[in-house]
Amino acid sequence: MNLHLTGQHLVITPAIRDYVIAKLDRVTRHFDHVIDVNVVLSVDKLRQKIEANLHVRGKDIHCECIDADMYAAIDSLADKLDRAVVKHKEMLIASRHDAVHKRDPAALSREAAE
């Protein structure tokens, strides 16, 4: 996984970098086919905004979060990304199973008999 951190009106400290990496590790535990992650941290007066673009094969997932505290924004962004990645993974698995049933109609009758 390639990680690109960018700060707008913000200096990215090693503590923030380590915190973002630790939170994004949860996403890669659920779905290990993440190719690239672009994270933009920005500050505008009292708004701490964090955006992430997650590139997986066949789809780009975008999430953003705004909070008064940067660490709280990182936490909620990690939650949003995690939910989006799990949803994408479930859709991949469901479409894979649907394709098997469409090709082999006998599989449906075998499952119904069980």
MOPAC internal coordinates of N, CA, C and O (Angstrom, degrees):
PM7 1SCF
backbone

  N    0.0000 0     0.00 0     0.00 0    0    0    0
  C    1.4441 1     0.00 0     0.00 0    1    0    0
  C    1.5242 1   108.34 1     0.00 0    2    1    0
  O    1.2310 1   120.82 1   -53.70 1    3    2    1
  N    1.3112 1   116.04 1   126.30 1    3    2    1
  C    1.4600 1   121.95 1   175.20 1    5    3    2
  C    1.5147 1   108.60 1   -92.52 1    6    5    3
  O    1.2310 1   120.53 1   -50.33 1    7    6    5
  N    1.3179 1   116.59 1   129.67 1    7    6    5
  C    1.4590 1   121.66 1  -179.21 1    9    7    6
  C    1.5135 1   109.08 1  -117.49 1   10    9    7
  O    1.2310 1   120.68 1   -53.35 1   11   10    9
  N    1.3307 1   116.30 1   126.65 1   11   10    9
  C    1.4511 1   122.55 1   177.69 1   13   11   10
  C    1.5237 1   107.90 1  -119.79 1   14   13   11
  O    1.2310 1   120.61 1   -64.19 1   15   14   13
  N    1.3198 1   116.43 1   115.81 1   15   14   13
  C    1.4682 1   121.54 1   178.21 1   17   15   14
  C    1.5173 1   108.44 1  -105.82 1   18   17   15
  O    1.2310 1   120.91 1   -47.75 1   19   18   17
  N    1.3304 1   115.86 1   132.25 1   19   18   17
  C    1.4503 1   121.71 1   178.78 1   21   19   18
  C    1.5170 1   108.39 1  -130.88 1   22   21   19
  O    1.2310 1   120.44 1   -41.25 1   23   22   21
  N    1.3100 1   116.77 1   138.75 1   23   22   21
  C    1.4600 1   121.17 1   177.43 1   25   23   22
  C    1.5101 1   110.94 1  -117.64 1   26   25   23
  O    1.2310 1   120.33 1   -51.33 1   27   26   25
  N    1.3174 1   116.98 1   128.67 1   27   26   25
  C    1.4599 1   121.96 1   175.38 1   29   27   26
  C    1.5248 1   107.62 1  -109.22 1   30   29   27
  O    1.2310 1   120.69 1   -61.77 1   31   30   29
  N    1.3126 1   116.29 1   118.23 1   31   30   29
  C    1.4666 1   123.54 1  -176.14 1   33   31   30
  C    1.5227 1   110.23 1    60.68 1   34   33   31
  O    1.2310 1   120.94 1  -147.13 1   35   34   33
  N    1.3198 1   115.80 1    32.87 1   35   34   33
  C    1.4576 1   121.12 1  -175.26 1   37   35   34
  C    1.5258 1   108.69 1  -155.20 1   38   37   35
  O    1.2310 1   121.03 1   -43.73 1   39   38   37
  N    1.3126 1   115.64 1   136.27 1   39   38   37
  C    1.4536 1   120.58 1   173.27 1   41   39   38
  C    1.5258 1   107.14 1   -94.13 1   42   41   39
  O    1.2310 1   120.96 1   -54.99 1   43   42   41
  N    1.3222 1   115.77 1   125.01 1   43   42   41
  C    1.4573 1   119.78 1  -178.66 1   45   43   42
  C    1.5237 1   108.29 1   -82.79 1   46   45   43
  O    1.2310 1   121.21 1   -69.04 1   47   46   45
  N    1.3096 1   115.30 1   110.96 1   47   46   45
  C    1.4597 1   121.15 1  -179.76 1   49   47   46
  C    1.5301 1   109.69 1   -82.26 1   50   49   47
  O    1.2310 1   120.21 1   -19.23 1   51   50   49
  N    1.3107 1   117.20 1   160.77 1   51   50   49
  C    1.4737 1   118.79 1   176.36 1   53   51   50
  C    1.5279 1   112.83 1   -59.82 1   54   53   51
  O    1.2310 1   119.97 1   148.83 1   55   54   53
  N    1.3319 1   117.66 1   -31.17 1   55   54   53
  C    1.4649 1   120.43 1   178.64 1   57   55   54
  C    1.5294 1   111.02 1   -66.00 1   58   57   55
  O    1.2310 1   120.31 1   136.20 1   59   58   57
  N    1.3242 1   117.01 1   -43.80 1   59   58   57
  C    1.4742 1   120.42 1   178.72 1   61   59   58
  C    1.5195 1   109.53 1   -66.68 1   62   61   59
  O    1.2310 1   120.14 1   137.86 1   63   62   61
  N    1.3389 1   117.33 1   -42.14 1   63   62   61
  C    1.4614 1   121.16 1   179.27 1   65   63   62
  C    1.5324 1   110.95 1   -59.56 1   66   65   63
  O    1.2310 1   120.47 1   134.10 1   67   66   65
  N    1.3284 1   116.70 1   -45.90 1   67   66   65
  C    1.4699 1   120.46 1   179.72 1   69   67   66
  C    1.5214 1   111.46 1   -65.41 1   70   69   67
  O    1.2310 1   120.35 1   143.12 1   71   70   69
  N    1.3390 1   116.94 1   -36.88 1   71   70   69
  C    1.4622 1   120.90 1   179.94 1   73   71   70
  C    1.5246 1   110.78 1   -66.37 1   74   73   71
  O    1.2310 1   120.30 1   137.56 1   75   74   73
  N    1.3293 1   117.03 1   -42.44 1   75   74   73
  C    1.4699 1   120.96 1   178.86 1   77   75   74
  C    1.5263 1   109.86 1   -65.09 1   78   77   75
  O    1.2310 1   120.10 1   137.10 1   79   78   77
  N    1.3223 1   117.42 1   -42.90 1   79   78   77
  C    1.4647 1   120.92 1   179.92 1   81   79   78
  C    1.5299 1   110.48 1   -63.05 1   82   81   79
  O    1.2310 1   120.61 1   138.40 1   83   82   81
  N    1.3343 1   116.43 1   -41.60 1   83   82   81
  C    1.4684 1   119.86 1   179.57 1   85   83   82
  C    1.5260 1   111.32 1   -64.72 1   86   85   83
  O    1.2310 1   119.97 1   140.25 1   87   86   85
  N    1.3235 1   117.66 1   -39.75 1   87   86   85
  C    1.4691 1   120.80 1  -179.70 1   89   87   86
  C    1.5268 1   111.42 1   -71.88 1   90   89   87
  O    1.2310 1   119.77 1   143.68 1   91   90   89
  N    1.3229 1   118.04 1   -36.32 1   91   90   89
  C    1.4663 1   120.42 1   179.30 1   93   91   90
  C    1.5188 1   111.95 1   -74.97 1   94   93   91
  O    1.2310 1   120.22 1   164.40 1   95   94   93
  N    1.3192 1   117.19 1   -15.60 1   95   94   93
  C    1.4553 1   120.66 1   176.68 1   97   95   94
  C    1.5231 1   110.42 1   -63.97 1   98   97   95
  O    1.2310 1   120.06 1   147.84 1   99   98   97
  N    1.3181 1   117.48 1   -32.16 1   99   98   97
  C    1.4711 1   121.49 1   178.10 1  101   99   98
  C    1.5243 1   110.83 1   -63.85 1  102  101   99
  O    1.2310 1   120.63 1   143.57 1  103  102  101
  N    1.3333 1   116.40 1   -36.43 1  103  102  101
  C    1.4651 1   120.38 1   178.97 1  105  103  102
  C    1.5248 1   109.67 1   -66.05 1  106  105  103
  O    1.2310 1   120.19 1   137.77 1  107  106  105
  N    1.3099 1   117.25 1   -42.23 1  107  106  105
  C    1.4648 1   119.43 1  -178.71 1  109  107  106
  C    1.5243 1   111.95 1   -72.93 1  110  109  107
  O    1.2310 1   119.78 1   159.86 1  111  110  109
  N    1.3265 1   118.03 1   -20.14 1  111  110  109
  C    1.4629 1   119.66 1   174.47 1  113  111  110
  C    1.5137 1   110.95 1   -70.17 1  114  113  111
  O    1.2310 1   119.91 1   145.75 1  115  114  113
  N    1.3371 1   117.77 1   -34.25 1  115  114  113
  C    1.4600 1   120.90 1  -179.19 1  117  115  114
  C    1.5239 1   112.34 1   -82.56 1  118  117  115
  O    1.2310 1   120.37 1   150.14 1  119  118  117
  N    1.3202 1   116.89 1   -29.86 1  119  118  117
  C    1.4664 1   120.56 1  -176.51 1  121  119  118
  C    1.5191 1   107.09 1  -147.03 1  122  121  119
  O    1.2310 1   120.39 1   -72.12 1  123  122  121
  N    1.3185 1   116.86 1   107.88 1  123  122  121
  C    1.4555 1   119.80 1  -172.32 1  125  123  122
  C    1.5237 1   114.38 1   -91.16 1  126  125  123
  O    1.2310 1   119.41 1  -173.91 1  127  126  125
  N    1.3248 1   118.72 1     6.09 1  127  126  125
  C    1.4578 1   121.73 1   179.71 1  129  127  126
  C    1.5275 1   112.19 1   -97.53 1  130  129  127
  O    1.2310 1   120.35 1  -146.54 1  131  130  129
  N    1.3222 1   116.93 1    33.46 1  131  130  129
  C    1.4600 1   121.56 1   177.71 1  133  131  130
  C    1.5210 1   107.91 1   -80.89 1  134  133  131
  O    1.2310 1   120.29 1   -53.91 1  135  134  133
  N    1.3169 1   117.05 1   126.09 1  135  134  133
  C    1.4543 1   121.68 1  -177.24 1  137  135  134
  C    1.5215 1   110.93 1   -89.97 1  138  137  135
  O    1.2310 1   120.74 1   129.99 1  139  138  137
  N    1.3226 1   116.19 1   -50.01 1  139  138  137
  C    1.4554 1   120.71 1  -170.67 1  141  139  138
  C    1.5223 1   109.61 1  -148.22 1  142  141  139
  O    1.2310 1   120.58 1   -37.35 1  143  142  141
  N    1.3311 1   116.51 1   142.65 1  143  142  141
  C    1.4596 1   121.52 1   176.09 1  145  143  142
  C    1.5237 1   108.30 1  -131.27 1  146  145  143
  O    1.2310 1   120.63 1   -55.02 1  147  146  145
  N    1.3251 1   116.40 1   124.98 1  147  146  145
  C    1.4621 1   122.42 1   174.89 1  149  147  146
  C    1.5228 1   107.74 1  -111.32 1  150  149  147
  O    1.2310 1   120.47 1   -59.06 1  151  150  149
  N    1.3350 1   116.70 1   120.94 1  151  150  149
  C    1.4533 1   121.84 1  -178.76 1  153  151  150
  C    1.5223 1   107.99 1  -118.37 1  154  153  151
  O    1.2310 1   120.75 1   -50.98 1  155  154  153
  N    1.3317 1   116.17 1   129.02 1  155  154  153
  C    1.4564 1   122.23 1   178.15 1  157  155  154
  C    1.5184 1   107.68 1  -119.04 1  158  157  155
  O    1.2310 1   120.72 1   -59.49 1  159  158  157
  N    1.3296 1   116.23 1   120.51 1  159  158  157
  C    1.4621 1   122.42 1   176.43 1  161  159  158
  C    1.5220 1   107.17 1  -106.70 1  162  161  159
  O    1.2310 1   120.21 1   -50.42 1  163  162  161
  N    1.3135 1   117.20 1   129.58 1  163  162  161
  C    1.4573 1   119.44 1  -179.66 1  165  163  162
  C    1.5173 1   110.75 1  -138.96 1  166  165  163
  O    1.2310 1   121.65 1   -26.43 1  167  166  165
  N    1.3257 1   114.45 1   153.57 1  167  166  165
  C    1.4595 1   121.80 1   179.66 1  169  167  166
  C    1.5200 1   107.66 1  -126.53 1  170  169  167
  O    1.2310 1   120.78 1   -50.53 1  171  170  169
  N    1.3360 1   116.12 1   129.47 1  171  170  169
  C    1.4523 1   122.14 1   176.05 1  173  171  170
  C    1.5215 1   107.61 1  -136.07 1  174  173  171
  O    1.2310 1   120.87 1   -80.63 1  175  174  173
  N    1.2992 1   115.95 1    99.37 1  175  174  173
  C    1.4642 1   123.97 1  -173.93 1  177  175  174
  C    1.5217 1   110.20 1    55.72 1  178  177  175
  O    1.2310 1   118.83 1    70.80 1  179  178  177
  N    1.3147 1   119.84 1  -109.20 1  179  178  177
  C    1.4557 1   121.40 1  -178.13 1  181  179  178
  C    1.5289 1   112.88 1  -101.46 1  182  181  179
  O    1.2310 1   120.63 1  -172.61 1  183  182  181
  N    1.3276 1   116.40 1     7.39 1  183  182  181
  C    1.4708 1   120.80 1  -179.97 1  185  183  182
  C    1.5194 1   109.60 1   -98.07 1  186  185  183
  O    1.2310 1   120.66 1   -58.76 1  187  186  185
  N    1.2997 1   116.34 1   121.24 1  187  186  185
  C    1.4606 1   122.10 1   174.28 1  189  187  186
  C    1.5271 1   105.89 1  -102.60 1  190  189  187
  O    1.2310 1   120.37 1   -64.78 1  191  190  189
  N    1.3077 1   116.90 1   115.22 1  191  190  189
  C    1.4598 1   121.17 1  -175.11 1  193  191  190
  C    1.5232 1   109.33 1  -117.79 1  194  193  191
  O    1.2310 1   121.19 1   -42.40 1  195  194  193
  N    1.3185 1   115.32 1   137.60 1  195  194  193
  C    1.4600 1   121.27 1   175.74 1  197  195  194
  C    1.5213 1   108.20 1  -132.65 1  198  197  195
  O    1.2310 1   121.26 1   -47.45 1  199  198  197
  N    1.3233 1   115.20 1   132.55 1  199  198  197
  C    1.4554 1   122.15 1   179.00 1  201  199  198
  C    1.5177 1   108.48 1  -124.16 1  202  201  199
  O    1.2310 1   120.28 1   -33.16 1  203  202  201
  N    1.3094 1   117.07 1   146.84 1  203  202  201
  C    1.4573 1   121.13 1   177.13 1  205  203  202
  C    1.5245 1   109.61 1  -139.33 1  206  205  203
  O    1.2310 1   121.19 1   -46.04 1  207  206  205
  N    1.3112 1   115.33 1   133.96 1  207  206  205
  C    1.4545 1   122.94 1   171.96 1  209  207  206
  C    1.5152 1   106.99 1  -113.69 1  210  209  207
  O    1.2310 1   120.73 1   -61.91 1  211  210  209
  N    1.2964 1   116.20 1   118.09 1  211  210  209
  C    1.4602 1   122.57 1  -177.59 1  213  211  210
  C    1.5168 1   107.37 1  -108.20 1  214  213  211
  O    1.2310 1   120.53 1   -58.13 1  215  214  213
  N    1.3046 1   116.59 1   121.87 1  215  214  213
  C    1.4643 1   120.92 1  -178.74 1  217  215  214
  C    1.5196 1   108.96 1  -103.88 1  218  217  215
  O    1.2310 1   120.95 1   -64.39 1  219  218  217
  N    1.3311 1   115.80 1   115.61 1  219  218  217
  C    1.4580 1   122.23 1   173.40 1  221  219  218
  C    1.5229 1   106.57 1  -118.28 1  222  221  219
  O    1.2310 1   120.78 1   -12.67 1  223  222  221
  N    1.3021 1   116.11 1   167.33 1  223  222  221
  C    1.4572 1   119.13 1  -177.30 1  225  223  222
  C    1.5187 1   109.97 1   -63.70 1  226  225  223
  O    1.2310 1   121.18 1   -61.82 1  227  226  225
  N    1.3266 1   115.34 1   118.18 1  227  226  225
  C    1.4442 1   120.47 1   176.35 1  229  227  226
  C    1.5158 1   115.42 1    91.79 1  230  229  227
  O    1.2310 1   119.61 1   174.11 1  231  230  229
  N    1.3322 1   118.36 1    -5.89 1  231  230  229
  C    1.4595 1   118.77 1  -177.21 1  233  231  230
  C    1.5210 1   110.92 1  -158.93 1  234  233  231
  O    1.2310 1   121.06 1   -31.91 1  235  234  233
  N    1.3147 1   115.57 1   148.09 1  235  234  233
  C    1.4564 1   122.28 1   170.87 1  237  235  234
  C    1.5209 1   107.51 1  -113.15 1  238  237  235
  O    1.2310 1   120.54 1   -48.52 1  239  238  237
  N    1.3149 1   116.57 1   131.48 1  239  238  237
  C    1.4581 1   121.90 1  -179.39 1  241  239  238
  C    1.5205 1   107.81 1  -111.70 1  242  241  239
  O    1.2310 1   120.78 1   -54.11 1  243  242  241
  N    1.3260 1   116.11 1   125.89 1  243  242  241
  C    1.4624 1   121.68 1  -178.98 1  245  243  242
  C    1.5203 1   109.32 1  -117.42 1  246  245  243
  O    1.2310 1   120.52 1   -48.90 1  247  246  245
  N    1.3290 1   116.61 1   131.10 1  247  246  245
  C    1.4562 1   122.20 1   175.21 1  249  247  246
  C    1.5147 1   108.59 1  -138.04 1  250  249  247
  O    1.2310 1   120.77 1   -30.06 1  251  250  249
  N    1.3098 1   116.14 1   149.94 1  251  250  249
  C    1.4584 1   120.63 1   175.36 1  253  251  250
  C    1.5141 1   109.64 1  -145.24 1  254  253  251
  O    1.2310 1   121.25 1   -24.91 1  255  254  253
  N    1.3217 1   115.21 1   155.09 1  255  254  253
  C    1.4493 1   120.68 1  -179.11 1  257  255  254
  C    1.5196 1   109.08 1  -147.75 1  258  257  255
  O    1.2310 1   121.05 1   -38.42 1  259  258  257
  N    1.3225 1   115.60 1   141.58 1  259  258  257
  C    1.4641 1   121.88 1   178.85 1  261  259  258
  C    1.5201 1   107.86 1  -124.51 1  262  261  259
  O    1.2310 1   120.95 1   -47.64 1  263  262  261
  N    1.3377 1   115.79 1   132.36 1  263  262  261
  C    1.4564 1   121.19 1  -179.22 1  265  263  262
  C    1.5213 1   108.35 1  -151.41 1  266  265  263
  O    1.2310 1   120.53 1   -10.85 1  267  266  265
  N    1.3180 1   116.59 1   169.15 1  267  266  265
  C    1.4553 1   121.16 1   177.49 1  269  267  266
  C    1.5260 1   111.75 1   -78.96 1  270  269  267
  O    1.2310 1   120.14 1   157.42 1  271  270  269
  N    1.3264 1   117.34 1   -22.58 1  271  270  269
  C    1.4484 1   123.16 1  -179.64 1  273  271  270
  C    1.5277 1   109.05 1  -117.49 1  274  273  271
  O    1.2310 1   120.15 1   -46.85 1  275  274  273
  N    1.3293 1   117.33 1   133.15 1  275  274  273
  C    1.4614 1   120.88 1  -176.80 1  277  275  274
  C    1.5262 1   111.52 1   -65.30 1  278  277  275
  O    1.2310 1   119.96 1   140.54 1  279  278  277
  N    1.3205 1   117.68 1   -39.46 1  279  278  277
  C    1.4604 1   120.42 1  -179.32 1  281  279  278
  C    1.5314 1   111.25 1   -67.56 1  282  281  279
  O    1.2310 1   120.20 1   143.70 1  283  282  281
  N    1.3204 1   117.22 1   -36.30 1  283  282  281
  C    1.4656 1   120.28 1   176.10 1  285  283  282
  C    1.5315 1   110.40 1   -67.37 1  286  285  283
  O    1.2310 1   120.53 1   142.62 1  287  286  285
  N    1.3335 1   116.60 1   -37.38 1  287  286  285
  C    1.4606 1   120.35 1   177.30 1  289  287  286
  C    1.5232 1   110.90 1   -65.12 1  290  289  287
  O    1.2310 1   120.39 1   141.09 1  291  290  289
  N    1.3330 1   116.85 1   -38.91 1  291  290  289
  C    1.4698 1   120.88 1   178.31 1  293  291  290
  C    1.5258 1   109.88 1   -65.08 1  294  293  291
  O    1.2310 1   120.36 1   138.40 1  295  294  293
  N    1.3465 1   116.93 1   -41.60 1  295  294  293
  C    1.4699 1   120.63 1   178.59 1  297  295  294
  C    1.5219 1   111.75 1   -60.50 1  298  297  295
  O    1.2310 1   120.47 1   131.30 1  299  298  297
  N    1.3274 1   116.70 1   -48.70 1  299  298  297
  C    1.4657 1   118.95 1  -177.52 1  301  299  298
  C    1.5312 1   111.22 1   -70.01 1  302  301  299
  O    1.2310 1   119.70 1   147.93 1  303  302  301
  N    1.3243 1   118.18 1   -32.07 1  303  302  301
  C    1.4542 1   120.32 1   175.72 1  305  303  302
  C    1.5240 1   110.72 1   -65.88 1  306  305  303
  O    1.2310 1   120.28 1   139.66 1  307  306  305
  N    1.3158 1   117.08 1   -40.34 1  307  306  305
  C    1.4688 1   120.35 1   177.89 1  309  307  306
  C    1.5278 1   110.34 1   -62.17 1  310  309  307
  O    1.2310 1   120.39 1   140.65 1  311  310  309
  N    1.3361 1   116.86 1   -39.35 1  311  310  309
  C    1.4646 1   120.19 1   177.24 1  313  311  310
  C    1.5279 1   111.29 1   -63.63 1  314  313  311
  O    1.2310 1   120.71 1   135.47 1  315  314  313
  N    1.3332 1   116.24 1   -44.53 1  315  314  313
  C    1.4616 1   120.30 1  -179.81 1  317  315  314
  C    1.5267 1   111.20 1   -64.01 1  318  317  315
  O    1.2310 1   120.49 1   135.53 1  319  318  317
  N    1.3201 1   116.68 1   -44.47 1  319  318  317
  C    1.4599 1   120.36 1   178.85 1  321  319  318
  C    1.5202 1   111.30 1   -62.99 1  322  321  319
  O    1.2310 1   121.04 1   139.73 1  323  322  321
  N    1.3137 1   115.62 1   -40.27 1  323  322  321
  C    1.4612 1   120.23 1   179.95 1  325  323  322
  C    1.5288 1   110.71 1   -61.85 1  326  325  323
  O    1.2310 1   120.50 1   134.22 1  327  326  325
  N    1.3345 1   116.66 1   -45.78 1  327  326  325
  C    1.4676 1   119.99 1   178.58 1  329  327  326
  C    1.5244 1   111.29 1   -63.02 1  330  329  327
  O    1.2310 1   120.48 1   138.42 1  331  330  329
  N    1.3408 1   116.68 1   -41.58 1  331  330  329
  C    1.4637 1   120.27 1  -178.75 1  333  331  330
  C    1.5249 1   111.39 1   -66.57 1  334  333  331
  O    1.2310 1   120.17 1   141.36 1  335  334  333
  N    1.3300 1   117.28 1   -38.64 1  335  334  333
  C    1.4587 1   121.09 1  -179.89 1  337  335  334
  C    1.5250 1   110.60 1   -69.52 1  338  337  335
  O    1.2310 1   120.24 1   138.40 1  339  338  337
  N    1.3292 1   117.14 1   -41.60 1  339  338  337
  C    1.4629 1   120.49 1   178.18 1  341  339  338
  C    1.5306 1   110.11 1   -63.77 1  342  341  339
  O    1.2310 1   120.28 1   139.56 1  343  342  341
  N    1.3232 1   117.08 1   -40.44 1  343  342  341
  C    1.4677 1   120.84 1   178.01 1  345  343  342
  C    1.5250 1   110.72 1   -63.58 1  346  345  343
  O    1.2310 1   120.41 1   137.87 1  347  346  345
  N    1.3274 1   116.82 1   -42.13 1  347  346  345
  C    1.4667 1   121.11 1   177.88 1  349  347  346
  C    1.5282 1   110.60 1   -63.61 1  350  349  347
  O    1.2310 1   120.57 1   138.23 1  351  350  349
  N    1.3195 1   116.51 1   -41.77 1  351  350  349
  C    1.4601 1   120.87 1   179.86 1  353  351  350
  C    1.5240 1   110.86 1   -64.78 1  354  353  351
  O    1.2310 1   120.15 1   138.35 1  355  354  353
  N    1.3408 1   117.32 1   -41.65 1  355  354  353
  C    1.4610 1   120.76 1   178.36 1  357  355  354
  C    1.5242 1   111.11 1   -64.71 1  358  357  355
  O    1.2310 1   120.10 1   142.76 1  359  358  357
  N    1.3430 1   117.41 1   -37.24 1  359  358  357
  C    1.4593 1   120.20 1   177.97 1  361  359  358
  C    1.5287 1   110.75 1   -66.33 1  362  361  359
  O    1.2310 1   120.14 1   141.81 1  363  362  361
  N    1.3269 1   117.33 1   -38.19 1  363  362  361
  C    1.4628 1   120.02 1   177.26 1  365  363  362
  C    1.5180 1   111.42 1   -63.22 1  366  365  363
  O    1.2310 1   120.64 1   136.20 1  367  366  365
  N    1.3202 1   116.38 1   -43.80 1  367  366  365
  C    1.4621 1   120.67 1  -179.92 1  369  367  366
  C    1.5256 1   110.57 1   -66.47 1  370  369  367
  O    1.2310 1   120.50 1   138.18 1  371  370  369
  N    1.3250 1   116.64 1   -41.82 1  371  370  369
  C    1.4668 1   120.22 1   179.93 1  373  371  370
  C    1.5223 1   111.05 1   -65.26 1  374  373  371
  O    1.2310 1   119.93 1   138.59 1  375  374  373
  N    1.3106 1   117.74 1   -41.41 1  375  374  373
  C    1.4610 1   119.14 1  -179.83 1  377  375  374
  C    1.5189 1   110.92 1   -68.75 1  378  377  375
  O    1.2310 1   120.32 1   147.97 1  379  378  377
  N    1.3236 1   116.99 1   -32.03 1  379  378  377
  C    1.4542 1   120.40 1   177.01 1  381  379  378
  C    1.5275 1   110.42 1   -66.14 1  382  381  379
  O    1.2310 1   120.54 1   138.70 1  383  382  381
  N    1.3321 1   116.57 1   -41.30 1  383  382  381
  C    1.4594 1   120.13 1   179.59 1  385  383  382
  C    1.5223 1   111.10 1   -71.55 1  386  385  383
  O    1.2310 1   120.04 1   143.73 1  387  386  385
  N    1.3195 1   117.53 1   -36.27 1  387  386  385
  C    1.4606 1   120.44 1   177.33 1  389  387  386
  C    1.5192 1   111.12 1   -63.69 1  390  389  387
  O    1.2310 1   120.50 1   141.92 1  391  390  389
  N    1.3197 1   116.66 1   -38.08 1  391  390  389
  C    1.4624 1   120.06 1  -179.95 1  393  391  390
  C    1.5248 1   111.01 1   -65.86 1  394  393  391
  O    1.2310 1   119.98 1   144.08 1  395  394  393
  N    1.3165 1   117.63 1   -35.92 1  395  394  393
  C    1.4688 1   120.93 1   178.26 1  397  395  394
  C    1.5227 1   109.97 1   -66.04 1  398  397  395
  O    1.2310 1   120.28 1   137.57 1  399  398  397
  N    1.3240 1   117.06 1   -42.43 1  399  398  397
  C    1.4603 1   120.38 1  -179.01 1  401  399  398
  C    1.5264 1   111.73 1   -69.58 1  402  401  399
  O    1.2310 1   120.30 1   147.54 1  403  402  401
  N    1.3046 1   117.03 1   -32.46 1  403  402  401
  C    1.4581 1   119.37 1   179.26 1  405  403  402
  C    1.5249 1   111.14 1   -71.46 1  406  405  403
  O    1.2310 1   120.70 1   145.99 1  407  406  405
  N    1.3343 1   116.26 1   -34.01 1  407  406  405
  C    1.4597 1   118.78 1   179.42 1  409  407  406
  C    1.5196 1   111.92 1   -78.38 1  410  409  407
  O    1.2310 1   120.40 1   145.29 1  411  410  409
  N    1.3216 1   116.83 1   -34.71 1  411  410  409
  C    1.4589 1   120.79 1  -174.61 1  413  411  410
  C    1.5316 1   109.53 1  -121.56 1  414  413  411
  O    1.2310 1   119.48 1   -90.77 1  415  414  413
  N    1.3299 1   118.59 1    89.23 1  415  414  413
  C    1.4549 1   120.14 1  -179.10 1  417  415  414
  C    1.5164 1   112.59 1   -66.18 1  418  417  415
  O    1.2310 1   119.94 1   160.23 1  419  418  417
  N    1.3093 1   117.73 1   -19.77 1  419  418  417
  C    1.4612 1   119.87 1   178.03 1  421  419  418
  C    1.5283 1   111.13 1   -69.51 1  422  421  419
  O    1.2310 1   120.55 1   155.73 1  423  422  421
  N    1.3392 1   116.55 1   -24.27 1  423  422  421
  C    1.4708 1   120.12 1   178.98 1  425  423  422
  C    1.5329 1   110.15 1   -65.44 1  426  425  423
  O    1.2310 1   120.54 1   144.52 1  427  426  425
  N    1.3143 1   116.58 1   -35.48 1  427  426  425
  C    1.4640 1   120.13 1   177.97 1  429  427  426
  C    1.5286 1   110.48 1   -64.61 1  430  429  427
  O    1.2310 1   120.12 1   136.28 1  431  430  429
  N    1.3175 1   117.37 1   -43.72 1  431  430  429
  C    1.4380 1   120.02 1  -178.31 1  433  431  430
  C    1.5421 1   111.00 1   -69.61 1  434  433  431
  O    1.2310 1   120.22 1   148.17 1  435  434  433
  N    1.3395 1   117.19 1   -31.83 1  435  434  433
  C    1.4533 1   120.19 1   176.65 1  437  435  434
  C    1.5284 1   111.03 1   -67.92 1  438  437  435
  O    1.2310 1   120.41 1   140.09 1  439  438  437
  N    1.3395 1   116.82 1   -39.91 1  439  438  437
  C    1.4676 1   120.29 1   178.97 1  441  439  438
  C    1.5202 1   110.53 1   -68.85 1  442  441  439
  O    1.2310 1   119.95 1   144.33 1  443  442  441
  N    1.3323 1   117.70 1   -35.67 1  443  442  441
  C    1.4518 1   120.82 1   179.69 1  445  443  442
  C    1.5193 1   110.63 1   -68.73 1  446  445  443
  O    1.2310 1   120.21 1   147.48 1  447  446  445
  N    1.3125 1   117.21 1   -32.52 1  447  446  445
  C    1.4669 1   120.65 1  -179.76 1  449  447  446
  C    1.5239 1   111.51 1   -72.58 1  450  449  447
  O    1.2310 1   120.53 1   153.14 1  451  450  449
  N    1.3247 1   116.60 1   -26.86 1  451  450  449
  C    1.4747 1   120.26 1  -179.12 1  453  451  450
  C    1.4736 1   109.26 1   -78.34 1  454  453  451
  O    1.2310 1   120.10 1   180.00 1  455  454  453

